Amino acid sequence: MSTSEENNKMTAQALALEEFDQQKDQVGTVDVFFDAPGKEAHDEEQIYRASAYGLIAALLRSAPDQDMLERLTGLSPGVVPEGDELLLAMSTLALSAKLHTTASIDDEYHDLFIGLGKGEIVPYGSWYLTGFMMEKPLSDLRDDLARLGYVRNTSVVEPEDHVAALCEVISLMITEGVDLSTQRNFSQSHMTEWMGRFFADLSEAKSAIFYKSVGRFGAAFMAFENEYFSMQT
């Protein structure tokens, strides 16, 4: 991808996420898993990256309420250029939000992530990397979080390697102006190796209907982020 193509794609994504970003504090997209230090305002490109991560975190942390669904319907970027998977996935997510109710999505979320003992999908890095919970990847993550100054919210019981928590961390890093090399290193250390498989599994899960579109958007955005980080080196 050339620099101009990358910038054009980011611009289109930014326009589609603008309304959501304006309302993100109301729908609780960040600061749930972690107690964050003070925030600073940054350029639009970074604001919309943070919003996308925050959106993914919110949708994977819990089932969306009606207010969130209504905001999601505004994500449609209009005419989508052929071959632009990110904008197509965003448009599909917006359409899916229009077609489903909070009750049906809540049932779906339970089947996918909670279930009777264990849901169809286990959204933790340790599980994907080792086949077990609470393993070395979580220990390594906790070391890095401590070094970066992120402290888990005491009301949260889920381990920090939950997919939503990791997306929240990157969203906070962007909002706080943490340098891109640190963002990239954190992503490569704790997200890149397994998150693509997670979103692919979510997109293909038997219990997934609305969440197929979440999986598709997550996969497309993570692929975009990998390209974005590679352009910064």
C-alpha positions as CSV (number, residue, x, y, z in Angstrom):
1,M,0.0,0.0,0.0
2,S,1.4,3.4,-0.9
3,T,1.5,6.3,1.5
4,S,-1.3,8.1,-0.4
5,E,-3.5,5.0,-0.5
6,E,-3.0,4.5,3.2
7,N,-3.9,8.1,4.0
8,N,-7.0,7.9,1.8
9,K,-8.2,4.8,3.6
10,M,-7.6,6.4,6.9
11,T,-9.5,9.5,5.8
12,A,-12.5,7.4,4.7
13,Q,-12.4,5.5,8.0
14,A,-12.2,8.7,9.9
15,L,-15.2,10.2,8.3
16,A,-17.3,7.1,9.0
17,L,-16.2,7.0,12.6
18,E,-16.6,10.7,13.3
19,E,-20.1,10.6,14.7
20,F,-19.2,7.6,16.9
21,D,-16.1,9.3,18.2
22,Q,-18.2,12.4,19.2
23,Q,-20.4,10.1,21.4
24,K,-17.8,7.6,22.6
25,D,-17.7,8.9,26.2
26,Q,-21.5,8.3,26.4
27,V,-21.4,4.7,25.2
28,G,-18.3,3.8,27.3
29,T,-15.8,2.7,24.8
30,V,-12.7,3.1,27.0
31,D,-11.5,3.2,30.6
32,V,-13.4,0.1,31.7
33,F,-10.7,-2.5,32.1
34,F,-8.0,0.0,33.1
35,D,-7.7,3.1,35.2
36,A,-6.2,5.6,32.7
37,P,-4.0,8.7,33.4
38,G,-5.0,12.0,31.9
39,K,-5.7,12.3,28.2
40,E,-4.5,14.8,25.6
41,A,-6.1,15.7,22.3
42,H,-4.2,14.7,19.1
43,D,-4.7,14.9,15.4
44,E,-7.7,13.4,13.7
45,E,-5.9,10.3,12.3
46,Q,-5.0,9.2,15.8
47,I,-8.4,10.1,17.3
48,Y,-10.1,7.8,14.8
49,R,-7.7,5.0,15.3
50,A,-8.4,5.2,19.0
51,S,-12.2,5.3,18.3
52,A,-11.9,2.1,16.2
53,Y,-10.1,0.2,18.9
54,G,-12.5,1.6,21.5
55,L,-15.4,0.4,19.4
56,I,-14.1,-3.1,19.1
57,A,-13.4,-3.2,22.8
58,A,-16.9,-2.1,23.6
59,L,-18.5,-4.7,21.4
60,L,-16.4,-7.5,22.8
61,R,-16.6,-6.4,26.4
62,S,-20.4,-6.8,26.5
63,A,-23.4,-7.0,24.3
64,P,-24.4,-3.5,22.9
65,D,-27.4,-1.7,24.3
66,Q,-29.9,0.1,22.1
67,D,-27.9,3.4,22.2
68,M,-24.8,1.6,20.9
69,L,-26.8,-0.1,18.1
70,E,-28.2,3.2,17.0
71,R,-24.7,4.7,16.9
72,L,-23.4,1.8,15.0
73,T,-25.9,2.4,12.2
74,G,-24.1,5.7,11.5
75,L,-20.9,3.9,10.7
76,S,-21.8,3.3,7.0
77,P,-19.2,5.1,4.9
78,G,-21.6,5.3,1.9
79,V,-20.2,4.0,-1.4
80,V,-17.4,1.6,-0.8
81,P,-14.6,1.3,-3.3
82,E,-14.1,-2.2,-4.8
83,G,-11.6,-4.2,-2.8
84,D,-11.7,-2.0,0.3
85,E,-12.3,-4.7,2.9
86,L,-12.1,-2.3,5.9
87,L,-14.8,0.0,4.7
88,L,-16.9,-2.9,3.5
89,A,-16.6,-4.5,6.9
90,M,-17.6,-1.2,8.5
91,S,-20.6,-0.9,6.3
92,T,-21.6,-4.5,7.0
93,L,-21.4,-3.9,10.8
94,A,-23.7,-0.8,10.4
95,L,-26.2,-2.8,8.4
96,S,-26.1,-5.7,10.9
97,A,-26.8,-3.2,13.7
98,K,-30.0,-2.1,11.9
99,L,-31.2,-5.7,11.5
100,H,-30.8,-7.1,15.0
101,T,-32.3,-6.4,18.4
102,T,-30.5,-5.9,21.7
103,A,-32.2,-9.0,23.1
104,S,-31.1,-11.3,20.2
105,I,-27.5,-9.9,20.4
106,D,-27.4,-10.4,24.2
107,D,-28.4,-14.1,23.7
108,E,-25.8,-14.4,21.0
109,Y,-23.1,-12.8,23.2
110,H,-23.9,-15.3,26.0
111,D,-23.6,-18.3,23.7
112,L,-20.4,-17.0,22.1
113,F,-18.4,-15.9,25.1
114,I,-20.1,-17.2,28.3
115,G,-22.2,-20.3,27.7
116,L,-22.6,-23.1,30.3
117,G,-19.1,-23.1,31.7
118,K,-17.4,-21.9,28.5
119,G,-18.7,-20.1,25.4
120,E,-18.0,-21.2,21.9
121,I,-15.2,-18.6,21.6
122,V,-12.6,-18.0,24.4
123,P,-11.4,-14.4,24.0
124,Y,-8.1,-14.6,25.8
125,G,-4.6,-14.4,24.5
126,S,-3.2,-17.1,26.7
127,W,-5.9,-19.5,25.4
128,Y,-5.0,-18.9,21.8
129,L,-1.3,-19.0,22.4
130,T,-1.0,-22.0,24.8
131,G,-4.4,-23.7,24.9
132,F,-4.7,-22.8,28.6
133,M,-5.8,-19.8,30.6
134,M,-3.6,-17.7,32.9
135,E,-0.3,-18.8,31.3
136,K,3.0,-17.1,30.6
137,P,1.6,-14.8,27.9
138,L,-0.6,-13.2,30.6
139,S,2.4,-12.9,32.9
140,D,4.4,-11.2,30.2
141,L,1.5,-8.9,29.4
142,R,1.1,-7.9,33.1
143,D,4.8,-7.0,33.2
144,D,4.4,-4.7,30.2
145,L,1.3,-3.1,31.5
146,A,3.0,-2.3,34.8
147,R,6.0,-0.8,32.9
148,L,3.6,1.3,30.8
149,G,1.7,2.5,33.9
150,Y,-1.6,0.8,33.3
151,V,-3.4,-0.5,36.4
152,R,-6.4,-2.8,36.1
153,N,-9.7,-1.4,37.3
154,T,-10.4,-3.1,40.6
155,S,-14.0,-3.8,39.6
156,V,-12.9,-6.0,36.6
157,V,-12.5,-9.7,37.2
158,E,-11.4,-10.8,33.7
159,P,-7.7,-11.3,33.0
160,E,-5.9,-8.6,31.2
161,D,-5.4,-10.7,28.1
162,H,-9.1,-10.4,27.2
163,V,-9.3,-9.2,23.6
164,A,-11.4,-6.2,24.7
165,A,-8.9,-5.2,27.3
166,L,-6.0,-5.3,24.8
167,C,-7.9,-3.2,22.3
168,E,-8.7,-0.8,25.2
169,V,-5.0,-0.5,26.0
170,I,-4.1,0.5,22.5
171,S,-7.0,3.0,22.4
172,L,-5.6,4.6,25.6
173,M,-2.1,4.6,24.2
174,I,-3.2,6.5,21.1
175,T,-5.3,8.9,23.0
176,E,-2.5,9.7,25.4
177,G,0.0,10.2,22.6
178,V,2.2,7.2,23.3
179,D,4.8,7.0,20.5
180,L,4.0,4.7,17.6
181,S,7.0,2.5,18.2
182,T,5.7,1.6,21.7
183,Q,2.2,1.0,20.3
184,R,3.7,-1.3,17.6
185,N,5.8,-3.2,20.0
186,F,2.9,-3.8,22.4
187,S,0.7,-4.9,19.5
188,Q,3.3,-7.3,18.1
189,S,4.1,-8.7,21.6
190,H,0.6,-9.3,22.8
191,M,-1.9,-9.1,19.9
192,T,-0.6,-9.8,16.4
193,E,0.1,-13.4,16.9
194,W,-3.3,-14.5,17.9
195,M,-5.9,-11.8,17.3
196,G,-6.3,-12.5,13.6
197,R,-7.3,-16.1,14.5
198,F,-9.7,-14.9,17.1
199,F,-11.5,-12.6,14.7
200,A,-11.6,-15.4,12.0
201,D,-13.1,-17.8,14.6
202,L,-15.6,-15.2,15.6
203,S,-16.6,-14.6,12.0
204,E,-17.2,-18.3,11.5
205,A,-18.7,-19.3,14.9
206,K,-21.9,-21.3,14.7
207,S,-23.5,-19.0,17.4
208,A,-22.5,-15.8,15.6
209,I,-25.0,-13.7,13.6
210,F,-24.5,-10.1,14.5
211,Y,-21.0,-10.9,15.8
212,K,-20.0,-12.2,12.4
213,S,-19.9,-8.6,11.3
214,V,-17.9,-7.7,14.4
215,G,-15.4,-10.4,13.6
216,R,-15.1,-9.2,10.0
217,F,-14.6,-5.6,11.1
218,G,-12.1,-6.6,13.7
219,A,-10.1,-8.7,11.2
220,A,-10.1,-5.9,8.6
221,F,-9.1,-3.2,11.1
222,M,-6.3,-5.3,12.5
223,A,-5.0,-6.0,9.0
224,F,-5.1,-2.3,8.3
225,E,-3.2,-1.6,11.6
226,N,-0.5,-4.0,10.6
227,E,-0.1,-2.1,7.4
228,Y,-0.2,1.2,9.2
229,F,2.5,0.2,11.6
230,S,4.7,-1.1,8.8
231,M,4.4,2.3,7.1
232,Q,5.8,4.1,10.2
233,T,9.1,2.2,10.2
